[in-house]
Amino acid sequence: MGTPNWIGLDNYTRMFTSDPTFWQSMKVTFFYAGVAVPIRLVFALLVALALNKVVEMVGLYRTLLYLPSVVGGSIAVSIMWRQLFGNDGAFNSILAAIGLPTHSWLGDPDTAIWTLIVLYGWQFGSSMLIFLAGLRNIPKTFYEASSVDGAGPVRQFFIITIPLLTPVILFNTIMQVIQGFMAFTPSFVVTNGGPVNSTLLYVLYMYQRAFEYFDMGYASAMAWVMLIIIAIFTALIFKSSEHWVHYESDTK
């Protein structure tokens, strides 16, 4: 790294007009966040609904299901994931054992990103705990009254559970959108952005520009772009919440 020089908006000009890798990383990140975040949220909600019905040993189940969120972002788990989906990994060994064709999951651009999405979805524990806390705060009298009126479990879910859970859904959505856009470790450890940049997440590319190419100015400009993108998405989610989030204090 040399002496810093003022170059104005040159980094942004290069970024938007002459860096196809930047746009590739943006495309991969939007796809990753757009698919992985809903999968994690839906799965977390379904598991929370199931745990909400459990009476005995709920603490044990909650701990076991939360554990992947504690260790899931670690380097060790990402290495394990790479071994699991490698050409000679456990997943291919299971497929071969039952007579199904194996596949180069991490070497195929069409499937590599999905291994990272599955890893992200597997770490649903924190969102699940927040959903579970929200479910426990819904008064049982609401369900009892609706049962008297003839509402079944499905109708109760849509007219009671979802509306009263929307503040929690809002919080979880914002947190997971931010985390989805800022994902780094899986892409760095499992695939290192490959093959052919098919898993090159934005933050990984920013890291490469900073610490492999030592282009700190360019990486800093990328960080500002990501900050603006996250701020825009957060603002849009908050704005949309006026139409679908319901609070107990609402008098409408």
C-alpha positions as CSV (number, residue, x, y, z in Angstrom):
1,M,0.0,0.0,0.0
2,G,1.3,3.4,-1.0
3,T,0.6,6.9,0.2
4,P,-3.1,7.7,0.1
5,N,-4.1,10.0,-2.7
6,W,-7.4,11.9,-3.2
7,I,-9.1,10.6,-6.3
8,G,-12.6,11.9,-5.8
9,L,-15.3,9.5,-7.1
10,D,-13.0,7.5,-9.3
11,N,-13.5,4.3,-7.2
12,Y,-17.3,4.6,-7.7
13,T,-16.9,5.2,-11.4
14,R,-14.7,2.1,-11.8
15,M,-17.1,0.1,-9.7
16,F,-20.2,0.9,-11.6
17,T,-18.8,1.2,-15.2
18,S,-15.7,-1.1,-15.6
19,D,-15.8,-3.9,-12.9
20,P,-17.9,-6.9,-14.0
21,T,-16.9,-8.8,-10.9
22,F,-18.5,-6.1,-8.8
23,W,-21.8,-6.7,-10.6
24,Q,-21.4,-10.5,-10.3
25,S,-20.9,-10.2,-6.6
26,M,-23.9,-8.0,-6.3
27,K,-26.0,-10.5,-8.3
28,V,-24.9,-13.4,-6.2
29,T,-25.5,-11.6,-3.0
30,F,-29.0,-10.5,-4.0
31,F,-29.9,-14.0,-5.0
32,Y,-28.4,-15.5,-1.8
33,A,-30.2,-13.1,0.5
34,G,-33.4,-13.2,-1.5
35,V,-33.6,-17.0,-1.2
36,A,-31.8,-17.8,2.0
37,V,-33.5,-15.2,4.2
38,P,-37.1,-16.4,3.5
39,I,-36.1,-20.0,3.9
40,R,-34.6,-19.4,7.3
41,L,-37.5,-17.3,8.5
42,V,-40.2,-19.8,7.3
43,F,-38.3,-22.7,8.8
44,A,-37.7,-20.9,12.1
45,L,-41.4,-20.0,12.3
46,L,-42.5,-23.6,11.6
47,V,-40.1,-25.0,14.3
48,A,-41.2,-22.3,16.8
49,L,-44.9,-23.3,16.2
50,A,-44.0,-26.9,16.8
51,L,-42.1,-26.1,20.0
52,N,-44.9,-23.9,21.2
53,K,-47.1,-27.1,21.4
54,V,-44.5,-29.0,23.3
55,V,-45.0,-29.2,27.1
56,E,-42.2,-31.5,28.3
57,M,-38.4,-31.0,27.8
58,V,-39.0,-27.8,25.8
59,G,-35.8,-26.4,27.2
60,L,-33.7,-29.3,25.8
61,Y,-35.3,-29.1,22.4
62,R,-34.8,-25.3,22.3
63,T,-31.1,-25.7,23.2
64,L,-30.5,-28.4,20.6
65,L,-32.2,-26.4,17.9
66,Y,-30.4,-23.2,18.9
67,L,-27.0,-24.8,18.8
68,P,-26.4,-24.5,15.0
69,S,-26.8,-20.8,15.3
70,V,-24.1,-20.6,18.0
71,V,-21.5,-22.7,16.0
72,G,-22.9,-22.3,12.5
73,G,-21.0,-19.1,11.7
74,S,-17.7,-20.5,12.8
75,I,-14.8,-21.5,10.6
76,A,-15.0,-25.1,11.9
77,V,-18.6,-25.6,10.7
78,S,-17.8,-24.1,7.3
79,I,-14.9,-26.5,6.9
80,M,-17.2,-29.3,8.0
81,W,-19.7,-28.1,5.3
82,R,-17.0,-28.2,2.7
83,Q,-16.1,-31.7,3.6
84,L,-19.7,-32.8,3.7
85,F,-20.5,-31.6,0.2
86,G,-17.1,-32.3,-1.3
87,N,-16.7,-34.8,-4.2
88,D,-15.7,-37.5,-1.7
89,G,-17.8,-36.1,1.1
90,A,-20.4,-37.7,3.3
91,F,-23.4,-36.5,1.2
92,N,-22.0,-38.1,-2.0
93,S,-21.2,-41.3,0.0
94,I,-24.8,-41.6,1.1
95,L,-26.0,-41.1,-2.4
96,A,-23.7,-43.7,-3.7
97,A,-24.7,-46.1,-0.9
98,I,-28.3,-46.0,-1.9
99,G,-27.6,-46.3,-5.6
100,L,-28.1,-42.6,-6.6
101,P,-25.7,-40.7,-8.8
102,T,-23.2,-38.4,-7.1
103,H,-22.5,-34.8,-8.0
104,S,-19.8,-32.2,-7.7
105,W,-21.9,-29.9,-5.4
106,L,-19.2,-27.4,-4.8
107,G,-17.7,-27.6,-8.3
108,D,-20.9,-26.9,-10.2
109,P,-21.8,-23.2,-10.5
110,D,-25.5,-24.2,-10.5
111,T,-25.4,-26.0,-7.1
112,A,-22.5,-24.4,-5.2
113,I,-24.6,-21.4,-4.1
114,W,-27.3,-23.7,-2.9
115,T,-24.9,-25.4,-0.5
116,L,-24.3,-22.0,1.1
117,I,-28.1,-21.3,1.2
118,V,-28.7,-24.6,3.0
119,L,-26.0,-23.7,5.5
120,Y,-27.6,-20.3,6.1
121,G,-31.0,-21.9,6.6
122,W,-29.6,-24.5,9.0
123,Q,-28.7,-21.7,11.4
124,F,-32.3,-20.8,12.2
125,G,-32.0,-21.1,16.0
126,S,-31.8,-17.4,16.9
127,S,-34.9,-16.5,14.7
128,M,-36.7,-19.5,16.1
129,L,-36.2,-18.4,19.7
130,I,-37.5,-14.9,18.9
131,F,-40.5,-16.4,17.2
132,L,-41.1,-18.7,20.1
133,A,-41.0,-15.8,22.6
134,G,-43.5,-14.0,20.5
135,L,-45.8,-17.0,20.3
136,R,-45.6,-17.4,24.1
137,N,-46.8,-13.8,24.5
138,I,-50.0,-14.3,22.6
139,P,-52.9,-14.8,25.2
140,K,-54.5,-18.2,25.1
141,T,-57.8,-16.6,25.6
142,F,-57.8,-15.4,22.0
143,Y,-57.6,-19.0,20.8
144,E,-60.2,-20.2,23.2
145,A,-62.6,-17.4,22.1
146,S,-62.1,-18.2,18.5
147,S,-62.6,-21.9,19.1
148,V,-66.0,-21.1,20.6
149,D,-66.8,-19.2,17.4
150,G,-65.9,-22.3,15.4
151,A,-62.4,-21.3,14.1
152,G,-60.1,-24.2,13.4
153,P,-56.2,-24.3,13.8
154,V,-55.6,-23.0,10.2
155,R,-58.0,-20.1,10.6
156,Q,-56.6,-19.3,14.0
157,F,-53.1,-19.2,12.5
158,F,-54.1,-16.5,10.0
159,I,-56.5,-14.4,12.1
160,I,-54.7,-14.6,15.4
161,T,-51.1,-15.9,15.3
162,I,-49.8,-14.1,12.2
163,P,-51.3,-10.6,13.0
164,L,-50.1,-10.7,16.6
165,L,-46.7,-12.0,15.6
166,T,-46.1,-9.3,12.9
167,P,-43.9,-7.1,15.2
168,V,-41.7,-10.1,15.8
169,I,-41.7,-10.9,12.1
170,L,-40.7,-7.4,11.3
171,F,-37.7,-7.5,13.7
172,N,-36.6,-10.9,12.5
173,T,-36.9,-9.9,8.9
174,I,-34.7,-6.8,9.3
175,M,-32.1,-8.7,11.3
176,Q,-31.9,-11.5,8.7
177,V,-31.8,-9.2,5.7
178,I,-28.8,-7.4,7.2
179,Q,-27.2,-10.7,8.0
180,G,-27.9,-12.1,4.6
181,F,-26.3,-9.1,2.8
182,M,-23.3,-9.2,5.2
183,A,-22.6,-13.0,4.8
184,F,-18.9,-13.7,4.5
185,T,-17.6,-16.8,6.3
186,P,-19.4,-19.6,4.3
187,S,-18.4,-18.1,0.9
188,F,-14.8,-17.6,2.1
189,V,-14.2,-21.0,3.6
190,V,-16.6,-23.4,1.8
191,T,-16.0,-22.2,-1.8
192,N,-13.8,-19.1,-1.7
193,G,-16.2,-17.5,-4.2
194,G,-15.9,-20.3,-6.8
195,P,-16.5,-21.9,-9.1
196,V,-16.2,-19.0,-11.6
197,N,-17.4,-16.5,-9.0
198,S,-20.8,-18.3,-8.7
199,T,-20.6,-17.9,-4.9
200,L,-18.7,-14.7,-4.7
201,L,-20.7,-12.8,-2.1
202,Y,-20.3,-9.0,-1.9
203,V,-18.4,-8.9,1.4
204,L,-16.0,-11.6,0.2
205,Y,-15.2,-9.6,-2.9
206,M,-14.8,-6.5,-0.7
207,Y,-12.3,-8.5,1.4
208,Q,-10.4,-9.6,-1.7
209,R,-10.1,-6.1,-2.9
210,A,-8.8,-4.9,0.5
211,F,-6.5,-7.8,1.6
212,E,-5.6,-9.6,-1.6
213,Y,-5.3,-6.7,-4.1
214,F,-4.5,-4.1,-1.3
215,D,-6.9,-1.7,-2.9
216,M,-8.2,-0.2,0.3
217,G,-9.9,2.8,-1.3
218,Y,-11.9,0.6,-3.6
219,A,-12.9,-1.7,-0.7
220,S,-14.0,1.3,1.4
221,A,-16.1,2.5,-1.5
222,M,-17.7,-0.9,-1.7
223,A,-18.5,-0.8,2.0
224,W,-20.3,2.5,1.6
225,V,-22.3,1.1,-1.3
226,M,-23.4,-1.9,0.9
227,L,-24.2,0.4,3.8
228,I,-26.5,2.4,1.5
229,I,-28.1,-0.8,0.1
230,I,-28.9,-2.1,3.6
231,A,-30.2,1.3,4.7
232,I,-32.5,1.4,1.7
233,F,-33.9,-2.1,2.3
234,T,-34.3,-1.4,6.0
235,A,-36.2,1.8,5.3
236,L,-38.4,0.1,2.8
237,I,-39.3,-2.7,5.2
238,F,-40.1,-0.1,7.9
239,K,-42.2,1.8,5.5
240,S,-44.1,-1.2,4.4
241,S,-44.7,-2.3,8.0
242,E,-47.3,0.5,8.3
243,H,-49.6,-1.7,6.2
244,W,-49.0,-5.1,7.7
245,V,-47.6,-4.9,11.2
246,H,-50.2,-4.8,14.0
247,Y,-49.5,-3.7,17.6
248,E,-51.7,-4.3,20.6
249,S,-51.9,-0.6,21.2
250,D,-53.4,0.0,17.7
251,T,-56.9,1.4,17.8
252,K,-57.6,1.2,14.0
